[in-house]
Amino acid sequence: MPRFKVYLDSSAISFLYADDAPDFQSVTRDFFENYSHNFDLFISQVVLREIDRTVDAALREALKRVVEEYPISILAEDEAEEVDDLAAAYLDAEVLPRSQIEDAYHVAYATVHEMDILLSWNFKHLANVNREVRIQEANRVRGYRKPLRIASPLEVVSEDDK
């Protein structure tokens, strides 16, 4: 199996502590404990800012520990202008709702840095086939040829890959 480059949005990390969604929490734990070593994992400064805004101090520290304890790389900001422009293009073209600027940035970071997969539990705005098709079309129009798969952690765990 190829080693995929995976961008984690904040939900892919925060669901480790989602006591109100035990099934998703269990899958997320399984992903981090048993499968994360099979992927090259990345986050952006957007994810770190979202973590920093976590109101519950204990949860905020737990989320920071995840980033430190697992092999997660932080993407460089050297392509910031391109990321800004692409995120704005998604919003301007209504590929994502204007209210979802951080989601637009997650997709832009994953696209500009040529990720294979954007991993998210955000089914409404990211991890659904309709949104993925719209994002891929917007990317093609702007010259980004590498397809970006948007998936939930459930879609990347396989007993064959443990």
Contacts in CASP RR format, 6 or more apart in sequence:
PFRMAT RR
TARGET T0000
AUTHOR 0000-0000-0000
METHOD contacts of the structure
MODEL  1
MPRFKVYLDSSAISFLYADDAPDFQSVTRDFFENYSHNFDLFISQVVLRE
IDRTVDAALREALKRVVEEYPISILAEDEAEEVDDLAAAYLDAEVLPRSQ
IEDAYHVAYATVHEMDILLSWNFKHLANVNREVRIQEANRVRGYRKPLRI
ASPLEVVSEDDK
1 38 0 8 1.000
1 161 0 8 1.000
3 38 0 8 1.000
3 39 0 8 1.000
3 40 0 8 1.000
4 39 0 8 1.000
4 40 0 8 1.000
4 116 0 8 1.000
4 117 0 8 1.000
4 156 0 8 1.000
5 39 0 8 1.000
5 40 0 8 1.000
5 42 0 8 1.000
5 113 0 8 1.000
5 114 0 8 1.000
5 115 0 8 1.000
5 116 0 8 1.000
5 117 0 8 1.000
6 39 0 8 1.000
6 40 0 8 1.000
6 41 0 8 1.000
6 42 0 8 1.000
6 115 0 8 1.000
6 116 0 8 1.000
6 117 0 8 1.000
6 118 0 8 1.000
6 119 0 8 1.000
6 156 0 8 1.000
7 42 0 8 1.000
7 43 0 8 1.000
7 44 0 8 1.000
7 75 0 8 1.000
7 106 0 8 1.000
7 109 0 8 1.000
7 110 0 8 1.000
7 113 0 8 1.000
7 115 0 8 1.000
7 117 0 8 1.000
7 118 0 8 1.000
7 119 0 8 1.000
8 41 0 8 1.000
8 42 0 8 1.000
8 43 0 8 1.000
8 47 0 8 1.000
8 72 0 8 1.000
8 119 0 8 1.000
8 120 0 8 1.000
9 47 0 8 1.000
9 103 0 8 1.000
9 106 0 8 1.000
9 118 0 8 1.000
9 119 0 8 1.000
9 120 0 8 1.000
9 122 0 8 1.000
9 126 0 8 1.000
10 46 0 8 1.000
10 47 0 8 1.000
10 50 0 8 1.000
10 51 0 8 1.000
11 120 0 8 1.000
11 121 0 8 1.000
11 122 0 8 1.000
12 28 0 8 1.000
12 31 0 8 1.000
12 119 0 8 1.000
12 120 0 8 1.000
12 121 0 8 1.000
12 153 0 8 1.000
13 43 0 8 1.000
13 47 0 8 1.000
13 51 0 8 1.000
13 63 0 8 1.000
13 66 0 8 1.000
13 67 0 8 1.000
14 51 0 8 1.000
14 54 0 8 1.000
14 63 0 8 1.000
15 21 0 8 1.000
15 24 0 8 1.000
15 25 0 8 1.000
15 27 0 8 1.000
15 28 0 8 1.000
15 121 0 8 1.000
15 153 0 8 1.000
16 25 0 8 1.000
16 28 0 8 1.000
16 29 0 8 1.000
16 32 0 8 1.000
16 62 0 8 1.000
16 63 0 8 1.000
16 66 0 8 1.000
17 25 0 8 1.000
17 59 0 8 1.000
17 62 0 8 1.000
17 63 0 8 1.000
18 24 0 8 1.000
18 25 0 8 1.000
18 28 0 8 1.000
19 25 0 8 1.000
24 121 0 8 1.000
24 153 0 8 1.000
24 154 0 8 1.000
27 152 0 8 1.000
27 153 0 8 1.000
27 154 0 8 1.000
27 157 0 8 1.000
28 121 0 8 1.000
28 153 0 8 1.000
30 153 0 8 1.000
30 157 0 8 1.000
31 153 0 8 1.000
31 156 0 8 1.000
31 157 0 8 1.000
32 66 0 8 1.000
32 70 0 8 1.000
34 157 0 8 1.000
34 162 0 8 1.000
35 156 0 8 1.000
35 157 0 8 1.000
35 158 0 8 1.000
35 161 0 8 1.000
35 162 0 8 1.000
36 70 0 8 1.000
36 71 0 8 1.000
37 71 0 8 1.000
38 161 0 8 1.000
39 117 0 8 1.000
39 156 0 8 1.000
40 73 0 8 1.000
41 70 0 8 1.000
41 71 0 8 1.000
41 72 0 8 1.000
41 73 0 8 1.000
42 72 0 8 1.000
42 73 0 8 1.000
42 74 0 8 1.000
42 75 0 8 1.000
42 113 0 8 1.000
42 115 0 8 1.000
43 67 0 8 1.000
43 72 0 8 1.000
43 73 0 8 1.000
43 74 0 8 1.000
43 75 0 8 1.000
44 74 0 8 1.000
44 75 0 8 1.000
44 105 0 8 1.000
44 106 0 8 1.000
44 109 0 8 1.000
45 74 0 8 1.000
45 75 0 8 1.000
45 77 0 8 1.000
46 102 0 8 1.000
46 105 0 8 1.000
46 106 0 8 1.000
46 109 0 8 1.000
47 67 0 8 1.000
47 106 0 8 1.000
48 67 0 8 1.000
48 74 0 8 1.000
50 102 0 8 1.000
51 60 0 8 1.000
51 63 0 8 1.000
51 64 0 8 1.000
51 67 0 8 1.000
52 60 0 8 1.000
54 60 0 8 1.000
54 63 0 8 1.000
66 72 0 8 1.000
67 74 0 8 1.000
75 109 0 8 1.000
75 113 0 8 1.000
79 112 0 8 1.000
79 113 0 8 1.000
82 112 0 8 1.000
83 105 0 8 1.000
83 108 0 8 1.000
83 109 0 8 1.000
83 112 0 8 1.000
84 108 0 8 1.000
86 107 0 8 1.000
86 108 0 8 1.000
86 111 0 8 1.000
86 112 0 8 1.000
86 142 0 8 1.000
86 144 0 8 1.000
87 101 0 8 1.000
87 104 0 8 1.000
87 105 0 8 1.000
87 107 0 8 1.000
87 108 0 8 1.000
88 104 0 8 1.000
89 95 0 8 1.000
89 138 0 8 1.000
89 142 0 8 1.000
90 96 0 8 1.000
90 104 0 8 1.000
90 107 0 8 1.000
90 108 0 8 1.000
90 135 0 8 1.000
90 138 0 8 1.000
91 97 0 8 1.000
91 98 0 8 1.000
91 100 0 8 1.000
91 101 0 8 1.000
91 104 0 8 1.000
93 138 0 8 1.000
95 104 0 8 1.000
95 131 0 8 1.000
95 134 0 8 1.000
95 135 0 8 1.000
95 138 0 8 1.000
96 103 0 8 1.000
96 104 0 8 1.000
96 107 0 8 1.000
96 125 0 8 1.000
96 131 0 8 1.000
96 135 0 8 1.000
97 125 0 8 1.000
100 125 0 8 1.000
103 122 0 8 1.000
103 125 0 8 1.000
103 126 0 8 1.000
106 118 0 8 1.000
106 120 0 8 1.000
106 126 0 8 1.000
107 118 0 8 1.000
107 126 0 8 1.000
107 135 0 8 1.000
107 148 0 8 1.000
107 150 0 8 1.000
109 115 0 8 1.000
110 118 0 8 1.000
110 148 0 8 1.000
111 135 0 8 1.000
111 139 0 8 1.000
111 144 0 8 1.000
111 146 0 8 1.000
111 148 0 8 1.000
112 144 0 8 1.000
114 146 0 8 1.000
115 148 0 8 1.000
116 146 0 8 1.000
116 148 0 8 1.000
116 149 0 8 1.000
117 148 0 8 1.000
117 149 0 8 1.000
117 150 0 8 1.000
117 151 0 8 1.000
117 156 0 8 1.000
118 126 0 8 1.000
118 127 0 8 1.000
118 148 0 8 1.000
118 149 0 8 1.000
118 150 0 8 1.000
118 151 0 8 1.000
119 151 0 8 1.000
119 152 0 8 1.000
119 153 0 8 1.000
119 156 0 8 1.000
120 126 0 8 1.000
120 127 0 8 1.000
120 150 0 8 1.000
120 151 0 8 1.000
120 152 0 8 1.000
121 127 0 8 1.000
121 152 0 8 1.000
121 153 0 8 1.000
123 152 0 8 1.000
125 131 0 8 1.000
126 150 0 8 1.000
127 150 0 8 1.000
127 151 0 8 1.000
127 152 0 8 1.000
128 150 0 8 1.000
131 150 0 8 1.000
132 148 0 8 1.000
132 149 0 8 1.000
132 150 0 8 1.000
135 148 0 8 1.000
135 150 0 8 1.000
136 147 0 8 1.000
136 148 0 8 1.000
139 147 0 8 1.000
139 148 0 8 1.000
END
